[in-house]
Amino acid sequence: MGVISLPEVPYGATATRPDWADLPEGLRTAIAARLGSPVVRSTTAGGGFTKGFAGVLDTASGKRFFVKAASLAHERHLADWQYREVAITGALPEAVPAARPLWSLAAAGYYATCLEAVDGSVPGLPWAPAELDAALDAWAAAAAALASPPAELAGMDLPPLPGLLRHDLSWWTEIVAGRESSPTLPRFAAGRHDELAELERLAPEFAGGDGVIHGDLRLDNVMIDGAGRAWICDWTWCCRGAPFFDTATLLVTAHASGLDADRLFSAHPTGRDVPAEALDATLAALSGYWLTRAESGPGSASPYIRGHQRWSGEMALHWLATRRGWLAR
């Protein structure tokens, strides 16, 4: 087992959100009417990095629902993301372990969506092996079901992953070209900008594919229910590409937990037969994105977003350094 590194704040406590009582009365009335029963208890979600309302609502009927809400005037981007998530999750194949949308509405200047409530919690760090296995199994099932996506999902014109890598995750290339300042790097990576940029430029070559992937498979987008089963949440950033990208993204936290992320990756159905250079290139791209974003100034949502990005970038870079023997030099 390797050295364990943990983020400063648990992923179940990163959000800064309004509570149910903070929402406009007109919105609460409209939501309760749609639920068909008064809300008797609310539990605000502690995970995530946005400021919109998100929480589980218990009703007098004994039923539970997960509801998100965002102001159309002040959080229009969140409302747009919710609209997109409703469309995507509603089109997911049945085999994908994800909560399905039940309805959406606009009231009191807000857009609200309701999904099935998952009775569970975000996994803790370091990963418990059983919970990590459950998460990897859930992603294997999802990736298999999405390898040939249904017509409704395929017709949504989801962006191709190679294009996203070229345009949004090419920060080492920007740094080498002098168009971006370098983030502070750990000693083992100092002076390796050219090598990181070379790896990063390879990432799009391996990332193509006709299947749909999650696109943002972080630990805090996983829920473990009472039976130990994993559910994958927040499908807003789906794209078309190679599913091993999401596997690598998720396993960054496994490496940080001191686990053998290389073994876990190669044993996963999405990672088998993936060239070593493909994983290295992906880790380079992820580390450049996270580390650069971490130094872009205070975030407008959660105060913990930059810390998350810094830690994630350092862990992706450390995993890459372990694979390429940089730590021993």
C-alpha positions, -999 to +999 in steps of 0.1 A: +000+000+000+013+035-009+013+067+011-022+079+018-031+116+011-065+131+020-081+163+010-085+190+036-124+188+036-144+156+032-163+154-001-196+151+018-191+186+032-179+208+004-211+225-006-224+259+004-262+257-003-294+273+009-317+251+030-352+242+022-365+270+044-344+295+026-362+290-007-391+313-017-425+303-002-440+302-037-414+277-049-418+255-018-456+255-022-453+245-059-428+217-051-450+203-023-480+204-046-461+185-072-449+160-046-485+154-036-479+157+001-464+183+025-427+183+031-421+173+068-383+170+067-355+182+045-318+171+044-296+195+024-269+178+004-234+185+017-214+174-013-208+192-046-193+226-055-224+246-066-246+270-046-280+258-059-304+240-035-301+202-035-315+179-009-337+150+000-373+159+009-394+136+031-431+140+027-461+133+050-469+104+028-437+086+038-421+090+004-387+106-002-375+127-032-343+144-043-349+179-055-326+205-070-335+242-075-317+272-090-327+308-095-334+317-131-322+352-126-290+346-106-281+310-113-292+305-148-262+283-156-273+259-128-308+258-142-295+251-176-273+223-162-303+208-144-323+209-176-295+191-194-292+165-166-329+157-167-327+151-205-297+129-202-307+108-171-341+103-186-325+087-217-301+064-198-305+027-204-321+008-176-288-010-167-271+023-158-273+026-119-285+062-117-315+080-102-341+088-128-359+122-131-395+124-121-405+159-131-394+195-134-411+228-129-406+266-130-421+287-101-413+318-082-383+326-105-367+292-100-363+260-120-366+229-100-361+192-108-370+161-089-352+128-091-356+095-073-339+097-039-310+074-033-308+064+003-270+065+007-239+087+011-208+098-006-179+073-001-153+083+025-116+086+020-094+067+021-116+044+000-130+013+018-122-016-007-158-028-007-171+007-016-145+012-043-153-022-058-190-012-058-182+021-076-161+003-102-187-023-107-214+004-112-192+022-138-185-011-156-222-018-159-229+018-170-201+018-196-213-015-210-248-002-213-236+030-229-212+015-254-241+015-279-263+043-266-300+044-273-312+066-301-326+093-278-292+097-260-272+093-292-292+121-308-284+147-282-252+158-300-230+151-271-195+166-275-166+142-285-140+137-257-110+142-280-122+177-288-127+185-251-092+173-244-077+195-272-096+226-262-103+224-225-076+200-211-044+211-228-030+234-201+006+220-202+007+229-239-005+264-231+022+267-204+050+255-227+038+280-254+039+309-229+002+315-230-004+304-194+016+306-162+028+274-146+011+263-114+034+255-085+046+219-090+059+194-065+097+187-066+094+155-086+076+173-115+096+205-115+111+212-150+090+185-167+066+209-185+078+198-220+073+161-211+039+167-196+029+187-227+041+159-250+020+134-231-010+157-229-010+161-267-013+123-271-045+121-250-070+129-278-055+101-299-066+075-274-099+091-262-122+085-292-152+062-292-188+060-302-201+052-266-213+077-241-193+083-209-201+102-177-173+128-183-170+138-146-167+106-126-154+119-093-158+103-059-184+129-049-205+118-079-209+084-064-234+073-038-232+041-018-267+029-006-275+009+025-271-024+006-236-014-005-245-008-041-231+022-059-251+048-078-236+073-103-249+109-100-247+142-119-247+132-156-246+168-168-212+165-186-217+134-207-197+131-239-187+106-265-155+088-261-134+061-245-148+049-211-113+044-196-111+082-192-138+080-164-121+050-148-088+069-146-106+100-132-122+080-104-090+060-096-071+092-089-087+090-054-078+053-052-041+062-057-045+089-031-059+062-008-027+042-010-042+016-033-027+000-064-045+022-089-026+006-118-038-029-109-074-016-104-073+002-138-060-028-158-084-052-141-114-030-150-134-039-181-128-004-195-091-005-187-081-038-201-059-036-232-056+001-229-020+011-238+001+024-209+007+056-228-030+063-230-034+063-192-002+084-188-016+109-213-049+111-196-033+117-162-011+144-177-042+162-191-061+158-159-033+171-137-027+201-160-064+211-159-068+207-122-036+224-111-041+253-134-077+259-124-066+257-087-046+289-092-072+308-111-084+328-081-113+323-056-143+303-069-177+318-072-194+287-057-179+265-030-149+279-011-134+244-013-133+241-051-097+253-055-085+230-027-103+201-044-086+210-077-052+214-062-053+181-043-068+163-074-041+177-097-013+167-072-027+132-069-030+127-107+005+140-111+018+118-083+002+087-099+017+097-132+051+102-116+049+068-099+041+051-132+070+069-150+096+065-123+100+102-116+099+097-079+131+076-078+152+101-098 
